[in-house]
Amino acid sequence: MRCRCTDIAKVTKDIERCSTAQKGLGKLAQADATLTGSAGRLSSALAGCATPKNLSSLTSKASQLDKTVASKRSSMDKSLASEVTRLKARLTTLRSEDKAYHATPPAGS
């Protein structure tokens, strides 16, 4: 058994990083929604300037890209949530070990 203070600090920092990344993904989702709305308005404004075939093609490609990005973002969010759960369990174990280590009197005393 050894002191786990350094390990606790490292795991805590990792949890903070994952949480920060999750918040960033949330901001990306908001930005994506704003961009999608703007693209929709632009598409409507351009309806008179583009042929229906071109407009349909562009709208379809944009929609497919939105789905791909949303799927990747969701997958990343799930991975980060899973990692945070794993790290929190590890942190609990480390704190337990550290508490036991610091509660034990040094050998030979």
OpenMM code with the backbone's topology and positions (N, CA, C; nanometers):
from openmm import Vec3, app, unit

residues = "MET ARG CYS ARG CYS THR ASP ILE ALA LYS VAL THR LYS ASP ILE GLU ARG CYS SER THR ALA GLN LYS GLY LEU GLY LYS LEU ALA GLN ALA ASP ALA THR LEU THR GLY SER ALA GLY ARG LEU SER SER ALA LEU ALA GLY CYS ALA THR PRO LYS ASN LEU SER SER LEU THR SER LYS ALA SER GLN LEU ASP LYS THR VAL ALA SER LYS ARG SER SER MET ASP LYS SER LEU ALA SER GLU VAL THR ARG LEU LYS ALA ARG LEU THR THR LEU ARG SER GLU ASP LYS ALA TYR HIS ALA THR PRO PRO ALA GLY SER".split()
positions = [
    Vec3(0.0858, -0.1177, 0.0000),
    Vec3(0.0000, 0.0000, 0.0000),
    Vec3(0.0898, 0.1232, 0.0000),
    Vec3(0.0497, 0.2223, -0.0778),
    Vec3(0.1267, 0.3457, -0.0852),
    Vec3(0.0347, 0.4664, -0.0898),
    Vec3(0.0939, 0.5835, -0.0721),
    Vec3(0.0192, 0.7084, -0.0800),
    Vec3(-0.0357, 0.7249, -0.2222),
    Vec3(-0.1616, 0.7628, -0.2318),
    Vec3(-0.2273, 0.7774, -0.3624),
    Vec3(-0.2591, 0.9234, -0.3956),
    Vec3(-0.2026, 1.0164, -0.3190),
    Vec3(-0.2345, 1.1580, -0.3398),
    Vec3(-0.2041, 1.2042, -0.4826),
    Vec3(-0.0907, 1.1651, -0.5377),
    Vec3(-0.0545, 1.2045, -0.6742),
    Vec3(-0.1514, 1.1439, -0.7752),
    Vec3(-0.1843, 1.0155, -0.7561),
    Vec3(-0.2789, 0.9487, -0.8465),
    Vec3(-0.4170, 1.0142, -0.8389),
    Vec3(-0.4588, 1.0511, -0.7189),
    Vec3(-0.5883, 1.1181, -0.7001),
    Vec3(-0.5903, 1.2501, -0.7771),
    Vec3(-0.4814, 1.3255, -0.7684),
    Vec3(-0.4729, 1.4535, -0.8400),
    Vec3(-0.4809, 1.4322, -0.9913),
    Vec3(-0.4130, 1.3292, -1.0410),
    Vec3(-0.4136, 1.3014, -1.1851),
    Vec3(-0.5534, 1.2603, -1.2336),
    Vec3(-0.6189, 1.1730, -1.1595),
    Vec3(-0.7520, 1.1267, -1.1989),
    Vec3(-0.8530, 1.2422, -1.1909),
    Vec3(-0.8408, 1.3237, -1.0881),
    Vec3(-0.9286, 1.4400, -1.0745),
    Vec3(-0.9120, 1.5333, -1.1941),
    Vec3(-0.7879, 1.5551, -1.2366),
    Vec3(-0.7609, 1.6407, -1.3525),
    Vec3(-0.8203, 1.5790, -1.4792),
    Vec3(-0.8097, 1.4473, -1.4929),
    Vec3(-0.8678, 1.3792, -1.6091),
    Vec3(-1.0199, 1.3948, -1.6123),
    Vec3(-1.0830, 1.3850, -1.4963),
    Vec3(-1.2289, 1.4034, -1.4881),
    Vec3(-1.2654, 1.5456, -1.5315),
    Vec3(-1.1875, 1.6430, -1.4854),
    Vec3(-1.2126, 1.7824, -1.5234),
    Vec3(-1.1988, 1.8010, -1.6737),
    Vec3(-1.0975, 1.7389, -1.7337),
    Vec3(-1.0765, 1.7508, -1.8785),
    Vec3(-1.1940, 1.6901, -1.9559),
    Vec3(-1.2377, 1.5740, -1.9132),
    Vec3(-1.3517, 1.5092, -1.9806),
    Vec3(-1.4779, 1.5938, -1.9674),
    Vec3(-1.4997, 1.6495, -1.8493),
    Vec3(-1.6168, 1.7343, -1.8271),
    Vec3(-1.6106, 1.8597, -1.9141),
    Vec3(-1.4919, 1.9171, -1.9273),
    Vec3(-1.4734, 2.0343, -2.0122),
    Vec3(-1.5026, 1.9985, -2.1578),
    Vec3(-1.4561, 1.8817, -2.2004),
    Vec3(-1.4831, 1.8364, -2.3375),
    Vec3(-1.6326, 1.8167, -2.3600),
    Vec3(-1.7026, 1.7619, -2.2609),
    Vec3(-1.8476, 1.7427, -2.2741),
    Vec3(-1.9188, 1.8775, -2.2870),
    Vec3(-1.8751, 1.9754, -2.2099),
    Vec3(-1.9357, 2.1088, -2.2194),
    Vec3(-1.9104, 2.1669, -2.3584),
    Vec3(-1.7900, 2.1449, -2.4107),
    Vec3(-1.7570, 2.1915, -2.5449),
    Vec3(-1.8457, 2.1276, -2.6502),
    Vec3(-1.8742, 1.9995, -2.6335),
    Vec3(-1.9638, 1.9314, -2.7270),
    Vec3(-2.1037, 1.9906, -2.7217),
    Vec3(-2.1467, 2.0278, -2.6017),
    Vec3(-2.2781, 2.0921, -2.5875),
    Vec3(-2.2818, 2.2253, -2.6610),
    Vec3(-2.1723, 2.3008, -2.6519),
    Vec3(-2.1656, 2.4288, -2.7230),
    Vec3(-2.1638, 2.4059, -2.8741),
    Vec3(-2.0962, 2.2995, -2.9165),
    Vec3(-2.0951, 2.2661, -3.0593),
    Vec3(-2.2354, 2.2327, -3.1085),
    Vec3(-2.3111, 2.1632, -3.0268),
    Vec3(-2.4488, 2.1286, -3.0643),
    Vec3(-2.5322, 2.2551, -3.0837),
    Vec3(-2.5139, 2.3509, -2.9943),
    Vec3(-2.5867, 2.4776, -3.0069),
    Vec3(-2.5441, 2.5522, -3.1331),
    Vec3(-2.4138, 2.5554, -3.1581),
    Vec3(-2.3625, 2.6230, -3.2774),
    Vec3(-2.4126, 2.5533, -3.4033),
    Vec3(-2.4171, 2.4210, -3.3994),
    Vec3(-2.4653, 2.3445, -3.5143),
    Vec3(-2.6119, 2.3760, -3.5426),
    Vec3(-2.6915, 2.3863, -3.4380),
    Vec3(-2.8332, 2.4194, -3.4556),
    Vec3(-2.8484, 2.5584, -3.5167),
    Vec3(-2.7667, 2.6515, -3.4721),
    Vec3(-2.7699, 2.7870, -3.5269),
    Vec3(-2.7306, 2.7858, -3.6743),
    Vec3(-2.6250, 2.7106, -3.7051),
    Vec3(-2.5783, 2.7009, -3.8429),
    Vec3(-2.6823, 2.6346, -3.9329),
    Vec3(-2.7457, 2.5312, -3.8823),
    Vec3(-2.8496, 2.4628, -3.9597),
    Vec3(-2.9655, 2.5579, -3.9892),
    Vec3(-3.0046, 2.6344, -3.8891),
    Vec3(-3.1118, 2.7325, -3.9087),
    Vec3(-3.0728, 2.8380, -4.0116),
    Vec3(-2.9493, 2.8854, -4.0033),
    Vec3(-2.9017, 2.9855, -4.0985),
    Vec3(-2.8959, 2.9283, -4.2395),
    Vec3(-2.8508, 2.8034, -4.2509),
    Vec3(-2.8441, 2.7389, -4.3821),
    Vec3(-2.9840, 2.7221, -4.4412),
    Vec3(-3.0801, 2.6897, -4.3575),
    Vec3(-3.2187, 2.6760, -4.4036),
    Vec3(-3.2733, 2.8079, -4.4560),
    Vec3(-3.2439, 2.9158, -4.3823),
    Vec3(-3.2895, 3.0482, -4.4261),
    Vec3(-3.2201, 3.0893, -4.5558),
    Vec3(-3.0921, 3.0566, -4.5668),
    Vec3(-3.0180, 3.0881, -4.6890),
    Vec3(-3.0748, 3.0093, -4.8067),
    Vec3(-3.1063, 2.8832, -4.7814),
    Vec3(-3.1646, 2.7992, -4.8858),
    Vec3(-3.2960, 2.8584, -4.9352),
    Vec3(-3.3760, 2.9056, -4.8429),
    Vec3(-3.5041, 2.9673, -4.8810),
    Vec3(-3.4808, 3.0946, -4.9616),
    Vec3(-3.3835, 3.1732, -4.9196),
    Vec3(-3.3540, 3.2986, -4.9894),
    Vec3(-3.3001, 3.2721, -5.1296),
    Vec3(-3.2277, 3.1623, -5.1449),
    Vec3(-3.1682, 3.1305, -5.2743),
    Vec3(-3.2617, 3.0521, -5.3663),
    Vec3(-3.3772, 3.0172, -5.3166),
    Vec3(-3.4702, 2.9346, -5.3959),
    Vec3(-3.4960, 2.9941, -5.5334),
    Vec3(-3.4994, 3.1232, -5.5447),
    Vec3(-3.5238, 3.1873, -5.6736),
    Vec3(-3.3994, 3.1960, -5.7595),
    Vec3(-3.2808, 3.1720, -5.7010),
    Vec3(-3.1552, 3.1873, -5.7743),
    Vec3(-3.0976, 3.0554, -5.8227),
    Vec3(-3.1428, 2.9463, -5.7688),
    Vec3(-3.0868, 2.8159, -5.8054),
    Vec3(-3.1959, 2.7305, -5.8675),
    Vec3(-3.1531, 2.6389, -5.9475),
    Vec3(-3.2519, 2.5479, -6.0049),
    Vec3(-3.3010, 2.4544, -5.8965),
    Vec3(-3.4229, 2.4074, -5.9070),
    Vec3(-3.4738, 2.3146, -5.8046),
    Vec3(-3.3846, 2.1914, -5.7875),
    Vec3(-3.3257, 2.1441, -5.8987),
    Vec3(-3.2379, 2.0271, -5.8907),
    Vec3(-3.1155, 2.0580, -5.8040),
    Vec3(-3.0514, 2.1716, -5.8282),
    Vec3(-2.9335, 2.2103, -5.7501),
    Vec3(-2.9698, 2.2345, -5.6043),
    Vec3(-3.0786, 2.3020, -5.5827),
    Vec3(-3.1211, 2.3331, -5.4469),
    Vec3(-3.1506, 2.2051, -5.3703),
    Vec3(-3.2184, 2.1136, -5.4339),
    Vec3(-3.2501, 1.9863, -5.3707),
    Vec3(-3.1222, 1.9097, -5.3361),
    Vec3(-3.0272, 1.9105, -5.4276),
    Vec3(-2.9004, 1.8407, -5.4070),
    Vec3(-2.8228, 1.9027, -5.2903),
    Vec3(-2.8160, 2.0347, -5.2884),
    Vec3(-2.7442, 2.1032, -5.1806),
    Vec3(-2.8106, 2.0783, -5.0453),
    Vec3(-2.9422, 2.0867, -5.0420),
    Vec3(-3.0163, 2.0644, -4.9184),
    Vec3(-2.9963, 1.9217, -4.8688),
    Vec3(-2.9981, 1.8284, -4.9600),
    Vec3(-2.9779, 1.6879, -4.9244),
    Vec3(-2.8390, 1.6648, -4.8667),
    Vec3(-2.7383, 1.7219, -4.9310),
    Vec3(-2.6003, 1.7061, -4.8815),
    Vec3(-2.5822, 1.7717, -4.7448),
    Vec3(-2.6402, 1.8881, -4.7276),
    Vec3(-2.6306, 1.9570, -4.5989),
    Vec3(-2.6993, 1.8762, -4.4899),
    Vec3(-2.8129, 1.8195, -4.5215),
    Vec3(-2.8871, 1.7385, -4.4250),
    Vec3(-2.8065, 1.6143, -4.3858),
    Vec3(-2.7455, 1.5496, -4.4835),
    Vec3(-2.6646, 1.4302, -4.4557),
    Vec3(-2.5443, 1.4663, -4.3688),
    Vec3(-2.4819, 1.5800, -4.3970),
    Vec3(-2.3683, 1.6250, -4.3164),
    Vec3(-2.4121, 1.6522, -4.1733),
    Vec3(-2.5273, 1.7160, -4.1574),
    Vec3(-2.5804, 1.7427, -4.0234),
    Vec3(-2.5978, 1.6118, -3.9455),
    Vec3(-2.6537, 1.5112, -4.0114),
    Vec3(-2.6758, 1.3820, -3.9451),
    Vec3(-2.5436, 1.3173, -3.9060),
    Vec3(-2.4446, 1.3242, -3.9941),
    Vec3(-2.3133, 1.2652, -3.9667),
    Vec3(-2.2466, 1.3333, -3.8485),
    Vec3(-2.2485, 1.4656, -3.8497),
    Vec3(-2.1864, 1.5415, -3.7410),
    Vec3(-2.2583, 1.5139, -3.6091),
    Vec3(-2.3891, 1.5133, -3.6105),
    Vec3(-2.4670, 1.4872, -3.4889),
    Vec3(-2.4379, 1.3480, -3.4349),
    Vec3(-2.4258, 1.2513, -3.5227),
    Vec3(-2.3960, 1.1139, -3.4821),
    Vec3(-2.2581, 1.1045, -3.4175),
    Vec3(-2.1592, 1.1670, -3.4801),
    Vec3(-2.0226, 1.1655, -3.4250),
    Vec3(-2.0186, 1.2357, -3.2902),
    Vec3(-2.0882, 1.3480, -3.2819),
    Vec3(-2.0904, 1.4237, -3.1563),
    Vec3(-2.1555, 1.3417, -3.0459),
    Vec3(-2.2638, 1.2737, -3.0785),
    Vec3(-2.3328, 1.1893, -2.9812),
    Vec3(-2.2424, 1.0754, -2.9340),
    Vec3(-2.1731, 1.0154, -3.0275),
    Vec3(-2.0811, 0.9069, -2.9943),
    Vec3(-1.9689, 0.9557, -2.9020),
    Vec3(-1.9158, 1.0725, -2.9328),
    Vec3(-1.8099, 1.1295, -2.8487),
    Vec3(-1.8628, 1.1596, -2.7086),
    Vec3(-1.9836, 1.2132, -2.7015),
    Vec3(-2.0431, 1.2461, -2.5721),
    Vec3(-2.0618, 1.1200, -2.4877),
    Vec3(-2.1102, 1.0131, -2.5503),
    Vec3(-2.1280, 0.8865, -2.4783),
    Vec3(-1.9943, 0.8311, -2.4303),
    Vec3(-1.8922, 0.8408, -2.5137),
    Vec3(-1.7589, 0.7930, -2.4749),
    Vec3(-1.7048, 0.8730, -2.3570),
    Vec3(-1.7232, 1.0035, -2.3622),
    Vec3(-1.6760, 1.0882, -2.2521),
    Vec3(-1.7525, 1.0587, -2.1232),
    Vec3(-1.8831, 1.0403, -2.1331),
    Vec3(-1.9636, 1.0090, -2.0146),
    Vec3(-1.9190, 0.8763, -1.9538),
    Vec3(-1.8926, 0.7793, -2.0380),
    Vec3(-1.8455, 0.6493, -1.9916),
    Vec3(-1.7094, 0.6620, -1.9227),
    Vec3(-1.6229, 0.7420, -1.9804),
    Vec3(-1.4897, 0.7623, -1.9224),
    Vec3(-1.4996, 0.8342, -1.7875),
    Vec3(-1.5870, 0.9319, -1.7772),
    Vec3(-1.6049, 1.0022, -1.6493),
    Vec3(-1.6539, 0.9046, -1.5427),
    Vec3(-1.7467, 0.8183, -1.5772),
    Vec3(-1.7972, 0.7180, -1.4830),
    Vec3(-1.6846, 0.6260, -1.4366),
    Vec3(-1.6042, 0.5803, -1.5324),
    Vec3(-1.4908, 0.4925, -1.4997),
    Vec3(-1.3904, 0.5641, -1.4093),
    Vec3(-1.3600, 0.6893, -1.4432),
    Vec3(-1.2630, 0.7655, -1.3642),
    Vec3(-1.3144, 0.7943, -1.2229),
    Vec3(-1.4435, 0.8201, -1.2103),
    Vec3(-1.5002, 0.8453, -1.0768),
    Vec3(-1.4924, 0.7199, -0.9898),
    Vec3(-1.5151, 0.6046, -1.0508),
    Vec3(-1.5021, 0.4789, -0.9756),
    Vec3(-1.3567, 0.4590, -0.9326),
    Vec3(-1.2658, 0.4880, -1.0224),
    Vec3(-1.1226, 0.4767, -0.9909),
    Vec3(-1.0860, 0.5741, -0.8791),
    Vec3(-1.1389, 0.6944, -0.8852),
    Vec3(-1.1116, 0.7950, -0.7828),
    Vec3(-1.1598, 0.7490, -0.6461),
    Vec3(-1.2762, 0.6875, -0.6404),
    Vec3(-1.3293, 0.6353, -0.5145),
    Vec3(-1.2341, 0.5308, -0.4561),
    Vec3(-1.1862, 0.4414, -0.5408),
    Vec3(-1.0917, 0.3382, -0.4973),
    Vec3(-0.9622, 0.4012, -0.4470),
    Vec3(-0.9100, 0.4957, -0.5220),
    Vec3(-0.7850, 0.5618, -0.4829),
    Vec3(-0.7996, 0.6346, -0.3492),
    Vec3(-0.9111, 0.7014, -0.3298),
    Vec3(-0.9333, 0.7736, -0.2036),
    Vec3(-0.9395, 0.6763, -0.0855),
    Vec3(-1.0015, 0.5628, -0.1095),
    Vec3(-1.0093, 0.4603, -0.0047),
    Vec3(-0.8700, 0.4101, 0.0326),
    Vec3(-0.7926, 0.3774, -0.0694),
    Vec3(-0.6565, 0.3286, -0.0466),
    Vec3(-0.5719, 0.4345, 0.0227),
    Vec3(-0.5879, 0.5592, -0.0201),
    Vec3(-0.5088, 0.6679, 0.0376),
    Vec3(-0.5462, 0.6918, 0.1836),
    Vec3(-0.6744, 0.6836, 0.2121),
    Vec3(-0.7211, 0.7021, 0.3501),
    Vec3(-0.6630, 0.5927, 0.4405),
    Vec3(-0.6661, 0.4698, 0.3913),
    Vec3(-0.6103, 0.3581, 0.4688),
    Vec3(-0.4605, 0.3753, 0.4883),
    Vec3(-0.3925, 0.4191, 0.3837),
    Vec3(-0.2470, 0.4378, 0.3928),
    Vec3(-0.2132, 0.5444, 0.4975),
    Vec3(-0.2801, 0.6564, 0.4924),
    Vec3(-0.2484, 0.7669, 0.5847),
    Vec3(-0.2974, 0.7380, 0.7272),
    Vec3(-0.3907, 0.6453, 0.7432),
    Vec3(-0.4392, 0.6102, 0.8770),
    Vec3(-0.3496, 0.5076, 0.9446),
    Vec3(-0.2697, 0.4374, 0.8652),
    Vec3(-0.1804, 0.3345, 0.9188),
    Vec3(-0.0544, 0.3985, 0.9742),
    Vec3(-0.0194, 0.3666, 1.1012),
    Vec3(0.1047, 0.4237, 1.1559),
    Vec3(0.2250, 0.3649, 1.0821),
    Vec3(0.3317, 0.4443, 1.0689),
    Vec3(0.4517, 0.3953, 1.0005),
    Vec3(0.5076, 0.2718, 1.0701),
    Vec3(0.5670, 0.1817, 0.9920),
    Vec3(0.6266, 0.0590, 1.0462),
    Vec3(0.7396, 0.0956, 1.1411),
    Vec3(0.7506, 0.0201, 1.2486),
    Vec3(0.8582, 0.0417, 1.3451),
    Vec3(0.8304, 0.1481, 1.4485),
    Vec3(0.7069, 0.2022, 1.4511),
    Vec3(0.6797, 0.3033, 1.5532),
    Vec3(0.6204, 0.2413, 1.6756),
] * unit.nanometer
topology = app.Topology()
chain = topology.addChain("A")
for resn in residues:
    res = topology.addResidue(resn, chain)
    for name in ("N", "CA", "C"):
        topology.addAtom(name, app.Element.getBySymbol(name[0]), res)
